[in-house]
Amino acid sequence: MGPPFKAALQALPGLPEPSAHRDGNFSVDASELTVGYRTSDNKWSATADYAEKDAPVINAYYGWTIDSAVASGADIIFARDQQEILLNEILSPRKDIRLRFTASHLTMTPHEGANESGAVLQNGYLFEARKSSARSFPRADIGLTLYDLEANADNGFSSTASAMSGASLQGYAVNVRLKPSVQSELSVDLGAHDKYYQAERLGRQEHVGSYAIHFSGAMMNCSQFQAQYGADNVEGAINLAIAEGAWRLGLSKTIVRDDSESPVALNFSYTIPLGGSQGEHPRCRIEPHGASPLPSLMDDAVARPQKLPAQSVMTMAD
């Protein structure tokens, strides 16, 4: 797993696509089967990923709204090497305030022949608070996240890199979003975490700080421009993109602090509709990513927080 900002820098979001509301859904392809259903007060989905025939991965979630201010959700992952359950409790004392309490328990038991060995038990906890002022423009909202992951190995955990008996990760993240107009947004993310490894009789501690700045804006001709820069203790990355209708042009570059050279990546994509769509309506309205500051309670209840990945701290690498 890369630096904290890398998850946000992997790809700039493209133009949103219209979607129709459906109560139930069923899809199947060569590697995955998904079935789900949604009503006004509950939502569930189950997915079987059988890309590897000898080791299918089952992922299911269920979320429900208790009343207009409270929602709960559960997410379960069952695979050959790991099992996890994640519980969400979402509170909204006011329409512009959202509180999240999340707890997770992960058991990892690498199979014979894997690069890792040794069983790992991990507990994770997260608290998130967000305040939004969505009544007028310019709009601003701010969020704070605190998280803690604690992992212990029953009989010692070893990988190709090292042998460990325990590991922990504690950190925080602050996000500020400014929306000067309906079609523009500026967001700033700041964060830091401390990671501690216990390997035999020795311990090692790491501190990593990071930040990211993102701007997204729509132009008069319905094209959208996006720019993002992020950095941590080791390196930074910049992404630029412009999109209109079916095409998208992007530019990205990694900036390493040791002054070593890094290439510039240029990518171009064009989407050909196969379902009879002839593109966007001339009176298109482009909303930058994150245009809705707070998702619905039920959607929040089944969402996995980015800071609690389905992965053990012992296998994470900065």
C-alpha positions as CSV (number, residue, x, y, z in Angstrom):
1,M,0.0,0.0,0.0
2,G,1.4,3.4,-1.0
3,P,1.6,6.7,0.9
4,P,-1.6,8.0,2.3
5,F,-2.2,10.4,-0.5
6,K,-1.6,7.8,-3.2
7,A,-5.2,6.5,-3.0
8,A,-6.5,9.9,-3.9
9,L,-3.9,10.4,-6.7
10,Q,-4.4,7.1,-8.5
11,A,-6.9,8.6,-10.9
12,L,-8.8,11.8,-11.1
13,P,-12.6,11.3,-11.2
14,G,-14.1,11.4,-14.6
15,L,-17.4,13.0,-15.6
16,P,-20.4,11.7,-13.7
17,E,-22.7,9.4,-15.6
18,P,-26.5,9.5,-15.3
19,S,-28.0,6.4,-13.6
20,A,-31.5,5.2,-13.1
21,H,-32.8,4.2,-9.7
22,R,-33.5,0.5,-9.4
23,D,-34.9,-1.4,-6.4
24,G,-33.0,-4.6,-7.2
25,N,-30.0,-5.5,-9.2
26,F,-28.4,-8.7,-10.5
27,S,-25.2,-9.0,-12.6
28,V,-22.9,-11.8,-13.6
29,D,-19.8,-12.0,-15.8
30,A,-16.8,-14.2,-16.2
31,S,-15.3,-13.4,-12.8
32,E,-18.0,-11.9,-10.5
33,L,-21.7,-12.4,-9.5
34,T,-23.6,-9.6,-7.7
35,V,-27.1,-9.5,-6.3
36,G,-28.6,-6.7,-4.3
37,Y,-31.8,-4.9,-3.2
38,R,-32.7,-1.5,-1.9
39,T,-35.8,0.0,-0.3
40,S,-36.4,3.3,1.4
41,D,-35.0,2.2,4.7
42,N,-32.6,-0.7,4.0
43,K,-30.0,-1.8,1.5
44,W,-28.1,-5.0,1.0
45,S,-25.8,-6.6,-1.6
46,A,-23.7,-9.7,-1.9
47,T,-20.8,-10.3,-4.4
48,A,-19.0,-13.5,-5.2
49,D,-15.6,-12.9,-6.9
50,Y,-14.5,-16.2,-8.5
51,A,-11.7,-14.9,-10.6
52,E,-9.5,-17.5,-8.8
53,K,-11.6,-20.7,-9.0
54,D,-9.9,-22.3,-6.0
55,A,-10.4,-19.3,-3.7
56,P,-13.6,-17.3,-4.3
57,V,-14.1,-14.1,-2.3
58,I,-17.5,-13.4,-0.8
59,N,-18.3,-9.8,0.2
60,A,-21.7,-8.8,1.6
61,Y,-23.1,-5.7,3.3
62,Y,-26.4,-4.7,4.8
63,G,-27.5,-1.2,5.9
64,W,-30.6,0.1,7.4
65,T,-31.9,3.5,8.7
66,I,-33.3,3.4,12.2
67,D,-34.9,6.8,12.0
68,S,-34.1,10.1,10.2
69,A,-31.0,10.7,12.3
70,V,-29.5,7.2,12.9
71,A,-28.4,4.4,10.5
72,S,-26.4,1.2,11.0
73,G,-24.5,-1.0,8.6
74,A,-22.4,-4.2,8.5
75,D,-19.8,-5.4,5.9
76,I,-18.5,-9.0,5.8
77,I,-15.6,-10.3,3.8
78,F,-14.9,-14.1,3.6
79,A,-11.9,-15.4,1.7
80,R,-9.5,-18.3,1.9
81,D,-6.8,-16.2,3.6
82,Q,-8.8,-13.7,5.6
83,Q,-12.2,-13.0,7.2
84,E,-13.4,-9.6,8.3
85,I,-16.5,-8.0,9.8
86,L,-16.9,-4.2,9.8
87,L,-19.7,-2.3,11.7
88,N,-20.8,1.3,11.0
89,E,-23.0,3.5,13.2
90,I,-24.0,6.8,11.6
91,L,-25.5,9.7,13.5
92,S,-26.9,12.9,12.1
93,P,-28.1,15.1,15.0
94,R,-28.6,17.9,12.4
95,K,-28.8,17.9,8.6
96,D,-25.4,19.7,8.4
97,I,-23.6,17.4,10.9
98,R,-22.6,13.8,10.4
99,L,-20.8,11.5,12.9
100,R,-19.4,8.0,12.1
101,F,-18.3,5.3,14.5
102,T,-16.7,2.3,12.9
103,A,-15.2,-0.9,14.4
104,S,-13.6,-3.8,12.5
105,H,-12.2,-7.2,13.3
106,L,-9.9,-9.0,10.8
107,T,-8.5,-12.5,10.9
108,M,-5.7,-13.4,8.4
109,T,-4.5,-16.9,8.0
110,P,-2.2,-17.2,4.9
111,H,-2.6,-20.5,3.1
112,E,0.2,-22.9,2.5
113,G,2.6,-21.7,-0.2
114,A,1.8,-18.0,0.3
115,N,4.5,-15.4,0.7
116,E,3.3,-14.8,4.3
117,S,2.9,-17.2,7.2
118,G,1.4,-17.0,10.7
119,A,-2.2,-16.0,11.8
120,V,-2.9,-12.4,12.5
121,L,-5.8,-10.9,14.5
122,Q,-6.5,-7.2,14.0
123,N,-9.0,-4.7,15.5
124,G,-9.7,-1.3,14.0
125,Y,-11.6,1.7,15.3
126,L,-12.5,5.0,13.6
127,F,-14.3,8.2,14.5
128,E,-15.3,10.8,11.9
129,A,-17.1,14.1,12.2
130,R,-18.1,16.4,9.4
131,K,-19.8,19.8,9.5
132,S,-21.3,21.1,6.2
133,S,-22.7,24.5,5.3
134,A,-24.6,23.6,2.2
135,R,-27.3,26.2,2.3
136,S,-25.7,28.8,0.1
137,F,-22.7,29.6,-2.1
138,P,-19.8,29.9,-1.4
139,R,-20.1,26.8,0.6
140,A,-17.6,25.2,3.0
141,D,-17.4,22.1,5.0
142,I,-14.8,20.5,7.2
143,G,-14.2,16.9,8.4
144,L,-12.0,15.3,11.0
145,T,-11.1,11.6,11.1
146,L,-9.3,9.7,13.9
147,Y,-8.3,6.0,13.5
148,D,-6.5,3.2,15.3
149,L,-5.4,-0.2,14.1
150,E,-3.9,-2.9,16.3
151,A,-2.6,-6.2,15.0
152,N,-1.1,-9.2,16.8
153,A,0.3,-12.4,15.5
154,D,-0.6,-15.7,17.3
155,N,2.6,-17.5,16.4
156,G,4.6,-14.8,14.8
157,F,3.9,-13.3,11.4
158,S,6.5,-13.5,8.7
159,S,6.7,-12.3,5.1
160,T,9.4,-12.0,2.4
161,A,10.4,-8.7,4.1
162,S,10.5,-9.4,7.9
163,A,9.1,-11.3,10.8
164,M,6.8,-9.5,13.2
165,S,4.8,-10.2,16.4
166,G,2.6,-7.1,16.3
167,A,2.0,-3.8,14.6
168,S,-0.1,-0.7,15.2
169,L,-1.2,2.3,13.3
170,Q,-2.7,5.5,14.7
171,G,-3.5,8.7,12.7
172,Y,-5.7,11.6,11.9
173,A,-6.9,13.3,8.8
174,V,-8.5,16.7,8.2
175,N,-10.4,17.6,5.0
176,V,-11.7,21.0,4.0
177,R,-13.9,21.6,1.0
178,L,-14.7,25.0,-0.5
179,K,-17.3,25.4,-3.2
180,P,-17.2,28.9,-4.6
181,S,-19.9,28.1,-7.2
182,V,-22.2,25.3,-8.4
183,Q,-19.5,24.1,-10.8
184,S,-16.2,24.5,-9.0
185,E,-14.7,23.0,-5.9
186,L,-11.4,23.3,-4.0
187,S,-10.4,20.7,-1.4
188,V,-7.5,20.4,1.0
189,D,-6.5,17.2,2.8
190,L,-4.0,17.1,5.7
191,G,-3.0,14.0,7.7
192,A,-0.4,12.1,9.6
193,H,0.0,8.7,11.1
194,D,2.4,6.8,13.4
195,K,3.2,3.2,12.6
196,Y,4.9,0.8,15.1
197,Y,6.3,-2.6,14.3
198,Q,7.3,-5.2,16.9
199,A,9.8,-7.7,15.4
200,E,11.1,-10.2,17.8
201,R,12.9,-8.2,20.5
202,L,13.2,-5.0,18.4
203,G,10.6,-2.3,17.7
204,R,10.5,0.3,14.9
205,Q,8.4,3.4,14.7
206,E,7.6,5.5,11.6
207,H,5.9,8.9,11.3
208,V,4.4,10.0,8.0
209,G,2.7,13.3,7.2
210,S,0.9,14.1,4.0
211,Y,-1.2,16.7,2.2
212,A,-3.2,17.0,-1.0
213,I,-4.8,19.9,-2.8
214,H,-7.5,19.3,-5.5
215,F,-9.4,21.7,-7.7
216,S,-12.2,20.8,-10.0
217,G,-14.2,23.2,-12.3
218,A,-16.6,23.1,-15.2
219,M,-16.3,25.4,-18.2
220,M,-19.0,27.0,-20.4
221,N,-18.7,24.4,-23.1
222,C,-19.4,21.6,-20.5
223,S,-15.8,20.5,-20.4
224,Q,-14.3,19.8,-16.9
225,F,-10.8,20.7,-15.7
226,Q,-9.2,19.0,-12.7
227,A,-5.8,19.5,-11.0
228,Q,-4.4,17.8,-8.0
229,Y,-1.1,17.8,-6.1
230,G,-0.2,15.6,-3.1
231,A,3.0,14.9,-1.2
232,D,4.3,13.1,1.9
233,N,7.8,12.7,3.5
234,V,9.2,10.9,0.5
235,E,7.6,12.0,-2.7
236,G,4.9,14.1,-4.4
237,A,2.6,13.7,-7.4
238,I,0.8,16.0,-9.7
239,N,-2.2,15.2,-11.9
240,L,-3.9,17.4,-14.5
241,A,-6.9,16.4,-16.6
242,I,-9.5,17.8,-18.9
243,A,-12.6,16.0,-20.1
244,E,-15.5,16.8,-22.4
245,G,-18.2,14.4,-23.4
246,A,-16.7,11.0,-24.3
247,W,-13.0,12.0,-24.3
248,R,-10.5,12.7,-21.5
249,L,-6.9,13.8,-21.6
250,G,-4.7,13.5,-18.5
251,L,-1.1,14.3,-17.5
252,S,0.7,13.0,-14.3
253,K,4.1,13.1,-12.8
254,T,5.8,11.9,-9.6
255,I,8.2,14.2,-7.9
256,V,10.8,12.4,-5.8
257,R,12.5,14.4,-3.0
258,D,16.0,12.9,-3.8
259,D,15.9,14.8,-7.1
260,S,15.9,11.5,-9.1
261,E,14.3,11.8,-12.6
262,S,10.7,10.5,-13.0
263,P,8.8,10.3,-16.3
264,V,5.7,12.2,-17.3
265,A,2.7,10.1,-18.1
266,L,0.2,11.2,-20.7
267,N,-3.1,9.3,-21.2
268,F,-6.0,9.8,-23.5
269,S,-9.3,8.0,-23.5
270,Y,-12.4,8.0,-25.6
271,T,-15.7,6.2,-24.6
272,I,-17.9,4.7,-27.3
273,P,-21.5,4.3,-26.1
274,L,-23.0,0.9,-26.9
275,G,-26.4,1.3,-25.4
276,G,-27.8,3.8,-27.9
277,S,-26.7,6.9,-26.0
278,Q,-25.6,9.7,-28.3
279,G,-23.7,11.6,-25.6
280,E,-24.8,14.3,-23.1
281,H,-27.7,16.6,-23.7
282,P,-26.6,20.0,-25.1
283,R,-27.8,21.7,-21.8
284,C,-25.4,19.5,-19.8
285,R,-24.6,20.4,-16.2
286,I,-21.3,19.2,-14.9
287,E,-21.0,18.7,-11.2
288,P,-17.4,18.3,-9.8
289,H,-16.7,15.3,-7.6
290,G,-18.0,15.7,-4.1
291,A,-20.8,18.0,-5.2
292,S,-23.0,16.5,-2.5
293,P,-21.3,17.1,0.8
294,L,-23.1,14.4,2.8
295,P,-24.3,11.2,1.3
296,S,-27.6,9.6,2.5
297,L,-27.5,8.0,5.9
298,M,-28.0,4.5,4.4
299,D,-25.2,4.9,1.8
300,D,-22.9,6.1,4.6
301,A,-23.8,3.1,6.7
302,V,-22.6,0.6,4.1
303,A,-19.5,2.6,3.0
304,R,-16.0,1.5,4.1
305,P,-13.9,4.3,5.5
306,Q,-10.7,4.8,3.5
307,K,-8.6,4.8,6.6
308,L,-9.7,1.3,7.6
309,P,-8.7,-0.8,4.5
310,A,-9.4,-4.6,4.4
311,Q,-5.7,-5.3,5.0
312,S,-3.5,-6.0,8.0
313,V,-1.1,-3.3,9.2
314,M,1.6,-6.0,9.0
315,T,1.3,-6.1,5.2
316,M,1.1,-2.3,4.6
317,A,4.1,-0.5,3.2
318,D,4.5,3.2,3.0
